[in-house]
Amino acid sequence: MKELEERILRDGIVEDGDVLKVDSFLNHQMDVELFRAMGKEWVRLFDGEGINKIFTIEASGIGIACVAALEFGVPVVFAKKSRTRNIAGEVYHTEVPSFTHGGVSDVIVSKRFLLPSDRLLLIDDFLANGAALEGLIGLAEQAGATVVGAGIAVEKAFQPGGERIRAKGVRVESLARIKSMTSGQLEFC
C-alpha cells in the first residue's frame, strides 16, 4: 500500500537490531485516517470471505483492528497478555514469545468470544518472527474457529515469520513488506 510505505519512509526510524520505529503514526500515536485506508484495503483484499470477527493481540494491534473492524462492520476480539479479575469463566490459553519485549507472555481469550462458527481475520501491526500470529492461530484452533487470513500493517519480509505463517496455509496480506533494513535505510519488496 503506497500510502503506508510513503509514511514509513517519511516518519519511520530504523534503529539497530532490526527495529523500525513507527510510533509517531502506527503504534503509540495513531493516525486513524491512515488506519481507515488500511481497513478499506483489507476489505478489498478479503472481499467475499464472510469474515465475522477481527481477532488481534494486545496491545499495538488493537487500534488498527478497531478501525479495520469499522470498515468490515464486525466486532473486534483481542487476546489479553495476562488474566485480569474481570475475565470470568473459561478461557483459551497459549504462550507467545515477544520479539519487542523479550520473554514469553501468557495469552488468553474468553471462550465466550471465540466460537466454532467464527470466520476470523487476524490483524496486527507487525509481522517479524510470527510468534504473535502463531499464538492467535493456536487460540482460534482451540475454539474450532476458521482463520480466513491475516492482515498485517508492516511485514519484515527478511525475517522468517511471514514464510512460517504462509507455510501453515494462512493467507497473509501485508500492506508494507520490508525487504531489508540496513544502515538506517530500508527497502520494500
Stockholm file with secondary structure:
# STOCKHOLM 1.0

chainA/1-189         MKELEERILRDGIVEDGDVLKVDSFLNHQMDVELFRAMGKEWVRLFDGEGINKIFTIEASGIGIACVAALEFGVPVVFAKKSRTRNIAGEVYHTEVPSFTHGGVSDVIVSKRFLLPSDRLLLIDDFLANGAALEGLIGLAEQAGATVVGAGIAVEKAFQPGGERIRAKGVRVESLARIKSMTSGQLEFC
#=GR chainA/1-189 SS CHHHHHHHHHHCEEETTTEEECTTTTSSSCCHHHHHHHHHHHHHHTTTSCCCEEEEETTTHHHHHHHHHHHHTCCEEEEBSSCCTTCCSCEEEEEEECTTTCSEEEEEEETTTCCTTCEEEEEEEEESSCHHHHHHHHHHHHHTCEEEEEEEEEEETTSSHHHHHHHTTCCEEEEEEEEEEETTEEEEC
#=GC SS_cons         CHHHHHHHHHHCEEETTTEEECTTTTSSSCCHHHHHHHHHHHHHHTTTSCCCEEEEETTTHHHHHHHHHHHHTCCEEEEBSSCCTTCCSCEEEEEEECTTTCSEEEEEEETTTCCTTCEEEEEEEEESSCHHHHHHHHHHHHHTCEEEEEEEEEEETTSSHHHHHHHTTCCEEEEEEEEEEETTEEEEC
//
